[in-house]
Amino acid sequence: MADLKIDIGGLLLKNPVMTASGTFGYGPEFDDFINVSDLGGIVVKGTTLEHREGNKYPRMAETPAGMLNSVGLQNKGVDYFAKHIYPAISHYDTHILVNVSGSRVEDYVKVCEVLNELEGIPGIELNISCPNVKEGGMAFGTSCPSAREVTKAVRAVYHKHLMVKLSPNVTSIAEIAKVVEDEGADSLSLINTLLGIAINAETRRPVLSTITGGLSGPAIKPIALRMVWQVANAVKIPIVGMGGIMNATDAIEFILAGASAIQVGTANFLDPTVTIKILRGIEEYLDRHNVATVKELVGAMECC
């Protein structure tokens, strides 16, 4: 039996299969379908400083080979998470990471200060794809100065594993990745959703209330693979890859491109057992190819 354990910046996962924020709830939603503790880790819903209702409906739309969403980080705030949700999920025998979001650097810092005190939360995923209200709505992760600012501020107060989630809506994702690495990130996750739009031709109106939304699903996989490969060749810290992973073959492709672990997102909506199927598929692949450890596959794509 192959060894599936993988170390991502000091965080030892029992296997490389994780869940993507916003697609897996907090874990209990999937208890009827899988043993959540079998996974390498779960990343829970985006958490902000204050309660957020999210955007107006409609805020999800199906597209060819994918979906658009503009849920708007609906959650009850970090204090509610700490007092009510955390006690209900701390029994899972897997790593639980919290996706942290905000509109100001100060918001990120305050959320991380609360999470830093939760013993059963070994790390966070810093979502820098959020709009920076002080910069006119430009996402933190779309410029090197703002990505540097928020990562540096969070690193100063957060003392556990810091994973930074990168936006693909940039000219050079590798440049952003290097800046974040320089400011103390332990790992990177990528890619977040691509900005897209859907239009109803009959009504001549946008499908989503927010007009634009984040595109995910199989349609973005080639772009995600390319960006993981580029970033893996630009930084030294581990990468968690995501973007259109629907099965074990997809997951292995991301690992070959340079990801140490992967996150499953949109596929969870189609099949609530998909994460375990992907895990079993990775095991079968390693055995079939006589690969002793999953670590051997990381970045093992053979270029001409």
KEKE-3310 file (N, C-alpha, C; in steps of 0.2 Angstrom, whole numbers, plus 5000, padded with zeros to 4 digits):
npx = (5004:5003:5011:5002:5003:5007:5017:5013:5021:5024:5012:5006:4997:4986:4983:4982:4970:4959:4945:4937:4934:4918:4911:4908:4902:4903:4907:4898:4887:4890:4891:4882:4886:4899:4914:4921:4933:4941:4947:4961:4961:4949:4942:4934:4919:4920:4925:4921:4923:4912:4894:4887:4875:4876:4875:4861:4848:4846:4861:4868:4873:4871:4883:4891:4900:4903:4900:4894:4896:4890:4889:4893:4900:4892:4889:4890:4899:4915:4915:4903:4907:4917:4911:4900:4900:4913:4915:4906:4912:4925:4928:4932:4944:4954:4963:4957:4954:4951:4944:4948:4941:4939:4936:4944:4961:4962:4951:4954:4965:4959:4950:4959:4965:4956:4954:4967:4967:4960:4962:4960:4960:4972:4977:4974:4966:4970:4960:4963:4956:4946:4937:4945:4940:4946:4954:4945:4938:4946:4953:4962:4972:4976:4986:5003:5007:4996:4993:5005:5003:4992:4995:5007:5002:4993:5002:5009:5001:4996:4999:5000:4998:4999:4990:4989:4977:4976:4971:4966:4964:4973:4988:5001:5002:5012:5021:5013:5012:5026:5028:5019:5025:5037:5032:5029:5020:5015:5011:5003:4987:4978:4968:4958:4941:4937:4933:4917:4903:4885:4872:4854:4847:4834:4827:4837:4845:4857:4861:4865:4862:4872:4878:4892:4901:4910:4918:4919:4923:4924:4927:4937:4949:4961:4967:4969:4978:4989:4992:4996:5007:5015:5017:5023:5035:5040:5041:5046:5038:5025:5011:4994:4983:4969:4953:4942:4943:4937:4938:4949:4960:4961:4965:4978:4984:4986:4994:5005:5009:5014:5007:5006:4995:4977:4962:4945:4931:4918:4914:4909:4895:4889:4891:4891:4900:4912:4925:4930:4930:4939:4951:4952:4954:4967:4975:4974:4980:4993:4997:4996:5005:5016:5021:5029:5026:5015:5022:5032:5026:5024:5026:5031:5029:5035:5044:5046)
npy = (4994:5011:5026:5039:5050:5068:5082:5099:5113:5111:5106:5091:5080:5067:5062:5068:5074:5087:5098:5111:5128:5134:5125:5114:5116:5115:5103:5094:5093:5083:5072:5061:5055:5052:5048:5061:5062:5054:5061:5072:5085:5098:5113:5126:5136:5153:5165:5179:5195:5201:5197:5192:5193:5190:5190:5196:5186:5180:5170:5160:5151:5139:5135:5130:5116:5120:5132:5147:5158:5170:5171:5178:5177:5173:5171:5169:5177:5178:5177:5170:5158:5153:5151:5143:5135:5129:5121:5110:5104:5101:5088:5080:5070:5076:5089:5105:5119:5136:5147:5163:5179:5196:5214:5224:5227:5227:5220:5207:5204:5205:5194:5183:5184:5180:5166:5161:5157:5146:5130:5118:5121:5121:5129:5143:5148:5161:5171:5181:5186:5195:5210:5225:5238:5250:5253:5255:5244:5235:5219:5212:5202:5205:5214:5216:5225:5226:5213:5210:5218:5213:5200:5201:5208:5199:5188:5193:5192:5180:5164:5151:5138:5146:5148:5154:5159:5161:5173:5170:5180:5189:5197:5191:5177:5171:5181:5187:5176:5175:5186:5184:5173:5178:5186:5177:5167:5150:5140:5139:5141:5137:5137:5152:5156:5161:5176:5179:5180:5178:5178:5181:5178:5180:5189:5198:5202:5201:5185:5183:5192:5201:5203:5200:5185:5171:5159:5142:5124:5110:5118:5127:5120:5118:5130:5132:5121:5126:5137:5132:5125:5135:5143:5133:5133:5144:5147:5141:5136:5124:5119:5119:5113:5117:5118:5113:5100:5084:5070:5056:5056:5069:5075:5069:5074:5088:5086:5081:5092:5100:5102:5099:5094:5093:5102:5099:5105:5111:5099:5093:5097:5089:5076:5070:5061:5061:5065:5055:5045:5050:5050:5036:5033:5039:5031:5019:5022:5025:5012:5005:5010:5007:5016:5022:5032:5047:5058:5057:5060:5073:5087:5080:5079:5076:5085:5089)
npz = (5000:4995:5002:5008:5015:5016:5018:5020:5021:5035:5040:5042:5032:5031:5019:5002:4999:5000:5004:4996:5001:5004:4997:5004:5015:5033:5036:5044:5035:5026:5033:5032:5020:5019:5028:5036:5042:5035:5026:5020:5024:5028:5021:5028:5026:5020:5031:5040:5049:5053:5054:5038:5026:5013:4995:4984:4978:4961:4964:4959:4945:4932:4920:4903:4906:4919:4933:4939:4953:4965:4979:4990:5002:5013:5030:5048:5055:5063:5078:5080:5074:5082:5094:5092:5080:5079:5091:5087:5077:5080:5083:5072:5065:5057:5048:5050:5042:5041:5030:5028:5026:5020:5020:5023:5028:5042:5046:5042:5051:5063:5063:5062:5074:5083:5078:5080:5093:5094:5098:5090:5077:5065:5055:5043:5028:5019:5010:4998:4987:4989:4988:4991:5000:5003:4993:4982:4978:4972:4971:4985:4981:4968:4965:4968:4979:4988:4990:4997:5008:5016:5018:5026:5037:5043:5045:5055:5067:5067:5071:5067:5054:5039:5025:5009:4998:4980:4968:4951:4943:4937:4929:4931:4940:4946:4951:4961:4969:4973:4981:4991:4997:5001:5012:5022:5020:5023:5014:4998:4990:4975:4960:4964:4959:4942:4935:4928:4917:4915:4903:4901:4886:4882:4891:4891:4901:4914:4922:4935:4951:4954:4942:4938:4942:4950:4941:4941:4941:4928:4916:4919:4922:4913:4914:4927:4930:4922:4929:4942:4938:4934:4946:4954:4949:4953:4966:4983:4993:4998:4987:4985:4975:4964:4955:4945:4947:4946:4947:4951:4941:4937:4949:4950:4940:4944:4954:4948:4941:4950:4963:4980:4987:4985:4982:4982:4974:4966:4961:4973:4974:4964:4967:4983:4988:4981:4985:4993:4983:4974:4983:4984:4971:4969:4977:4970:4958:4962:4967:4955:4947:4954:4963:4978:4987:4988:4988:4978:4966:4966:4956:4946:4932:4916:4905:4888)
capx = (5000:5007:5011:4998:5005:5011:5018:5013:5023:5024:5006:5006:4991:4986:4982:4982:4963:4955:4939:4937:4930:4911:4908:4908:4899:4907:4908:4892:4883:4892:4891:4877:4888:4906:4918:4924:4939:4946:4950:4967:4959:4943:4943:4927:4916:4923:4923:4922:4923:4905:4889:4885:4869:4878:4872:4854:4847:4850:4868:4872:4870:4875:4886:4894:4906:4905:4895:4895:4893:4891:4886:4895:4903:4887:4891:4888:4905:4920:4913:4898:4910:4921:4907:4895:4902:4919:4914:4903:4916:4932:4929:4934:4951:4957:4964:4951:4956:4946:4945:4947:4940:4938:4936:4950:4967:4961:4946:4958:4969:4954:4947:4964:4967:4951:4955:4973:4965:4956:4967:4959:4961:4979:4979:4969:4967:4969:4957:4965:4952:4941:4938:4948:4936:4950:4957:4940:4935:4951:4954:4969:4976:4977:4992:5008:5007:4990:4994:5010:5001:4987:4999:5012:4998:4991:5007:5012:4997:4993:5006:4999:4999:4996:4989:4986:4973:4978:4967:4968:4962:4979:4992:5006:5000:5018:5023:5009:5014:5032:5027:5016:5030:5042:5029:5029:5015:5018:5009:4998:4981:4976:4966:4951:4937:4939:4928:4913:4896:4880:4866:4848:4846:4827:4826:4842:4847:4862:4858:4866:4860:4878:4881:4898:4902:4916:4917:4922:4921:4929:4929:4943:4954:4967:4970:4971:4984:4994:4995:4999:5014:5019:5019:5027:5042:5042:5041:5048:5033:5020:5005:4987:4980:4961:4950:4939:4945:4931:4940:4956:4964:4961:4969:4985:4987:4988:5000:5011:5010:5018:5004:5007:4989:4972:4955:4939:4926:4912:4912:4905:4888:4887:4892:4894:4905:4917:4931:4932:4931:4946:4956:4953:4957:4974:4978:4974:4985:5000:4998:4996:5012:5022:5024:5029:5023:5012:5027:5036:5023:5024:5030:5035:5028:5041:5043:5051)
capy = (5000:5017:5030:5045:5056:5073:5088:5105:5118:5109:5103:5084:5078:5059:5061:5075:5076:5092:5101:5119:5132:5136:5119:5108:5118:5115:5096:5089:5092:5078:5066:5056:5052:5050:5049:5067:5061:5051:5066:5075:5091:5102:5121:5128:5142:5159:5168:5187:5198:5202:5193:5194:5190:5188:5194:5195:5180:5174:5171:5154:5150:5134:5136:5124:5113:5124:5136:5154:5160:5176:5170:5184:5176:5173:5168:5173:5180:5174:5175:5164:5152:5151:5149:5138:5130:5126:5115:5105:5101:5099:5080:5077:5068:5078:5096:5109:5126:5141:5152:5170:5184:5203:5220:5229:5223:5227:5215:5200:5204:5203:5187:5179:5184:5175:5160:5159:5155:5139:5124:5113:5124:5122:5134:5146:5149:5168:5173:5188:5188:5199:5217:5230:5244:5256:5254:5256:5238:5230:5213:5212:5198:5207:5218:5214:5229:5225:5206:5210:5221:5209:5194:5204:5210:5193:5184:5196:5191:5173:5160:5144:5138:5152:5146:5160:5157:5166:5174:5169:5186:5194:5196:5186:5174:5169:5187:5188:5170:5176:5192:5181:5169:5183:5189:5172:5161:5143:5137:5143:5137:5140:5144:5154:5156:5166:5181:5177:5183:5174:5183:5178:5181:5182:5195:5203:5204:5196:5180:5184:5199:5205:5204:5195:5180:5167:5153:5136:5118:5108:5123:5131:5115:5119:5137:5130:5117:5130:5142:5128:5123:5141:5145:5128:5134:5151:5147:5135:5133:5119:5122:5115:5114:5116:5121:5109:5093:5080:5063:5055:5058:5076:5076:5067:5079:5094:5084:5081:5099:5103:5103:5094:5092:5096:5103:5097:5110:5111:5092:5091:5098:5084:5069:5071:5056:5062:5066:5048:5042:5053:5047:5029:5033:5041:5025:5014:5024:5024:5005:5002:5012:5005:5022:5021:5038:5052:5064:5056:5062:5081:5090:5074:5080:5076:5090:5088)
capz = (5000:4995:5008:5005:5019:5013:5022:5017:5025:5042:5041:5039:5030:5031:5012:4999:4997:5004:5001:4994:5004:5000:4993:5008:5022:5039:5037:5046:5030:5022:5037:5029:5014:5019:5034:5034:5045:5031:5021:5022:5027:5025:5022:5029:5023:5021:5038:5040:5055:5055:5050:5032:5023:5006:4989:4983:4973:4960:4965:4956:4938:4928:4913:4900:4910:4925:4936:4941:4959:4968:4985:4994:5009:5018:5036:5054:5058:5067:5085:5080:5072:5087:5100:5090:5075:5081:5095:5084:5071:5082:5084:5066:5065:5051:5048:5049:5040:5040:5025:5031:5021:5023:5015:5025:5032:5049:5047:5042:5057:5069:5062:5063:5081:5086:5076:5083:5100:5094:5098:5085:5070:5064:5050:5040:5021:5018:5004:4995:4981:4992:4986:4996:5000:5004:4986:4977:4976:4968:4976:4988:4977:4961:4965:4973:4985:4992:4993:5002:5014:5020:5021:5031:5043:5046:5048:5062:5072:5066:5073:5065:5047:5034:5017:5005:4991:4975:4963:4944:4939:4937:4924:4933:4947:4949:4954:4967:4973:4976:4986:4997:5000:5005:5018:5027:5019:5023:5008:4993:4987:4969:4959:4965:4953:4937:4934:4922:4917:4911:4901:4898:4880:4881:4895:4889:4908:4917:4926:4942:4953:4954:4935:4937:4947:4950:4937:4943:4937:4923:4911:4921:4924:4910:4916:4934:4929:4920:4934:4947:4936:4934:4953:4957:4946:4955:4974:4986:4998:4995:4983:4985:4968:4963:4949:4940:4949:4946:4948:4953:4936:4938:4955:4949:4935:4948:4958:4943:4939:4956:4969:4985:4989:4980:4985:4978:4975:4962:4961:4979:4972:4960:4970:4989:4990:4976:4988:4994:4977:4972:4987:4982:4964:4969:4980:4965:4953:4965:4967:4948:4944:4958:4966:4985:4991:4984:4987:4972:4960:4966:4951:4942:4925:4912:4900:4882)
cpx = (5004:5006:5008:5000:5009:5011:5018:5015:5022:5017:5005:4999:4991:4985:4981:4975:4960:4949:4940:4932:4923:4908:4907:4905:4905:4909:4902:4887:4884:4893:4887:4880:4895:4909:4922:4932:4944:4949:4957:4966:4953:4944:4935:4925:4920:4920:4925:4922:4916:4900:4887:4880:4871:4874:4865:4854:4844:4857:4872:4869:4875:4877:4889:4900:4908:4899:4898:4892:4895:4888:4887:4897:4898:4889:4889:4893:4909:4918:4908:4902:4914:4917:4902:4897:4908:4918:4910:4907:4923:4933:4932:4942:4954:4959:4959:4955:4951:4948:4943:4946:4938:4938:4941:4955:4965:4956:4950:4961:4964:4952:4953:4966:4962:4953:4962:4972:4962:4961:4966:4959:4968:4981:4973:4971:4965:4966:4958:4961:4947:4942:4940:4945:4940:4954:4952:4937:4940:4953:4961:4974:4978:4983:4997:5008:5002:4991:4999:5007:4997:4991:5004:5008:4996:4996:5010:5007:4995:4999:5005:5000:4995:4996:4986:4983:4973:4972:4970:4967:4967:4983:4998:5005:5007:5021:5020:5011:5021:5032:5024:5021:5035:5039:5027:5023:5019:5016:5004:4993:4979:4973:4959:4947:4939:4932:4924:4907:4891:4874:4860:4846:4838:4825:4831:4845:4853:4858:4859:4864:4866:4881:4886:4898:4908:4914:4922:4920:4926:4932:4936:4950:4961:4971:4973:4978:4990:4997:4998:5006:5018:5022:5023:5034:5044:5043:5044:5043:5028:5014:5000:4984:4972:4959:4948:4941:4938:4932:4947:4961:4966:4966:4976:4988:4989:4994:5006:5013:5014:5014:5005:5001:4984:4966:4950:4933:4919:4909:4908:4897:4885:4886:4895:4899:4911:4924:4934:4934:4938:4951:4957:4956:4965:4978:4979:4979:4992:5002:5000:5003:5018:5025:5023:5025:5021:5017:5031:5033:5023:5029:5034:5033:5034:5040:5048:5057)
cpy = (5006:5022:5037:5051:5061:5079:5094:5111:5117:5106:5096:5082:5070:5057:5068:5077:5081:5094:5109:5122:5134:5131:5113:5110:5118:5108:5092:5088:5086:5071:5060:5052:5049:5051:5055:5066:5057:5055:5069:5081:5094:5109:5123:5134:5148:5163:5175:5189:5199:5197:5196:5190:5187:5192:5192:5189:5183:5175:5165:5153:5144:5136:5130:5122:5117:5127:5143:5155:5166:5176:5176:5183:5176:5168:5172:5176:5176:5172:5170:5158:5149:5148:5143:5133:5126:5120:5109:5101:5099:5092:5077:5076:5069:5086:5100:5116:5130:5146:5159:5175:5191:5208:5225:5225:5222:5221:5208:5199:5202:5196:5182:5179:5180:5168:5157:5156:5148:5134:5119:5115:5125:5127:5138:5147:5156:5169:5180:5190:5193:5206:5222:5237:5250:5258:5254:5250:5233:5225:5214:5208:5199:5212:5216:5219:5227:5217:5206:5213:5217:5203:5196:5205:5204:5189:5187:5194:5183:5168:5152:5144:5143:5150:5152:5158:5163:5167:5173:5175:5191:5192:5191:5183:5172:5175:5188:5182:5172:5181:5189:5177:5173:5185:5184:5167:5155:5139:5141:5138:5141:5135:5145:5154:5162:5170:5180:5181:5178:5179:5179:5181:5183:5188:5200:5206:5199:5191:5181:5191:5203:5206:5199:5190:5176:5160:5147:5130:5116:5113:5126:5126:5117:5125:5135:5126:5121:5135:5138:5127:5130:5143:5140:5129:5141:5152:5141:5132:5129:5123:5117:5118:5113:5120:5116:5101:5089:5073:5063:5057:5065:5078:5075:5072:5085:5092:5084:5088:5103:5104:5097:5090:5095:5098:5102:5102:5109:5103:5089:5092:5093:5077:5070:5066:5056:5062:5059:5044:5044:5050:5040:5028:5034:5034:5020:5016:5023:5016:5002:5004:5011:5011:5022:5026:5043:5057:5063:5059:5070:5084:5086:5074:5080:5080:5088:5092)
cpz = (5000:5001:5005:5009:5015:5018:5018:5022:5033:5044:5038:5038:5029:5023:5009:4997:5002:5001:5001:4998:5000:4997:4998:5015:5027:5040:5039:5040:5026:5026:5035:5023:5015:5027:5033:5037:5041:5026:5024:5026:5024:5026:5023:5026:5024:5027:5038:5047:5058:5051:5043:5029:5016:5001:4988:4978:4967:4961:4963:4949:4935:4921:4910:4904:4916:4928:4939:4948:4962:4975:4990:5001:5014:5024:5042:5058:5062:5074:5085:5078:5078:5093:5098:5085:5076:5085:5092:5078:5074:5083:5078:5067:5058:5052:5046:5048:5039:5035:5028:5025:5024:5018:5017:5028:5039:5051:5047:5048:5063:5069:5064:5070:5085:5084:5079:5090:5100:5093:5092:5078:5069:5059:5047:5032:5020:5011:5002:4989:4983:4989:4992:4996:5000:4997:4980:4975:4973:4973:4978:4984:4970:4960:4970:4979:4990:4995:4998:5009:5019:5022:5026:5038:5046:5049:5054:5068:5072:5066:5071:5057:5043:5027:5014:4999:4986:4970:4956:4940:4939:4931:4925:4940:4950:4953:4961:4972:4977:4982:4992:5001:5004:5011:5023:5026:5019:5017:5004:4991:4980:4964:4962:4959:4948:4936:4927:4922:4913:4909:4899:4892:4879:4885:4894:4896:4910:4922:4933:4944:4953:4947:4934:4943:4946:4946:4940:4939:4932:4918:4913:4922:4920:4912:4923:4934:4927:4925:4940:4945:4936:4941:4956:4955:4949:4962:4976:4991:4994:4992:4984:4979:4968:4957:4944:4941:4950:4948:4950:4948:4936:4943:4954:4944:4939:4952:4954:4941:4944:4962:4974:4987:4984:4984:4980:4979:4972:4962:4967:4978:4968:4963:4977:4992:4985:4980:4990:4988:4974:4976:4985:4975:4964:4972:4974:4960:4956:4965:4960:4945:4949:4961:4974:4989:4986:4983:4981:4966:4960:4961:4946:4934:4921:4905:4894:4882)
residu = (MET:ALA:ASP:LEU:LYS:ILE:ASP:ILE:GLY:GLY:LEU:LEU:LEU:LYS:ASN:PRO:VAL:MET:THR:ALA:SER:GLY:THR:PHE:GLY:TYR:GLY:PRO:GLU:PHE:ASP:ASP:PHE:ILE:ASN:VAL:SER:ASP:LEU:GLY:GLY:ILE:VAL:VAL:LYS:GLY:THR:THR:LEU:GLU:HIS:ARG:GLU:GLY:ASN:LYS:TYR:PRO:ARG:MET:ALA:GLU:THR:PRO:ALA:GLY:MET:LEU:ASN:SER:VAL:GLY:LEU:GLN:ASN:LYS:GLY:VAL:ASP:TYR:PHE:ALA:LYS:HIS:ILE:TYR:PRO:ALA:ILE:SER:HIS:TYR:ASP:THR:HIS:ILE:LEU:VAL:ASN:VAL:SER:GLY:SER:ARG:VAL:GLU:ASP:TYR:VAL:LYS:VAL:CYS:GLU:VAL:LEU:ASN:GLU:LEU:GLU:GLY:ILE:PRO:GLY:ILE:GLU:LEU:ASN:ILE:SER:CYS:PRO:ASN:VAL:LYS:GLU:GLY:GLY:MET:ALA:PHE:GLY:THR:SER:CYS:PRO:SER:ALA:ARG:GLU:VAL:THR:LYS:ALA:VAL:ARG:ALA:VAL:TYR:HIS:LYS:HIS:LEU:MET:VAL:LYS:LEU:SER:PRO:ASN:VAL:THR:SER:ILE:ALA:GLU:ILE:ALA:LYS:VAL:VAL:GLU:ASP:GLU:GLY:ALA:ASP:SER:LEU:SER:LEU:ILE:ASN:THR:LEU:LEU:GLY:ILE:ALA:ILE:ASN:ALA:GLU:THR:ARG:ARG:PRO:VAL:LEU:SER:THR:ILE:THR:GLY:GLY:LEU:SER:GLY:PRO:ALA:ILE:LYS:PRO:ILE:ALA:LEU:ARG:MET:VAL:TRP:GLN:VAL:ALA:ASN:ALA:VAL:LYS:ILE:PRO:ILE:VAL:GLY:MET:GLY:GLY:ILE:MET:ASN:ALA:THR:ASP:ALA:ILE:GLU:PHE:ILE:LEU:ALA:GLY:ALA:SER:ALA:ILE:GLN:VAL:GLY:THR:ALA:ASN:PHE:LEU:ASP:PRO:THR:VAL:THR:ILE:LYS:ILE:LEU:ARG:GLY:ILE:GLU:GLU:TYR:LEU:ASP:ARG:HIS:ASN:VAL:ALA:THR:VAL:LYS:GLU:LEU:VAL:GLY:ALA:MET:GLU:CYS:CYS)
# end
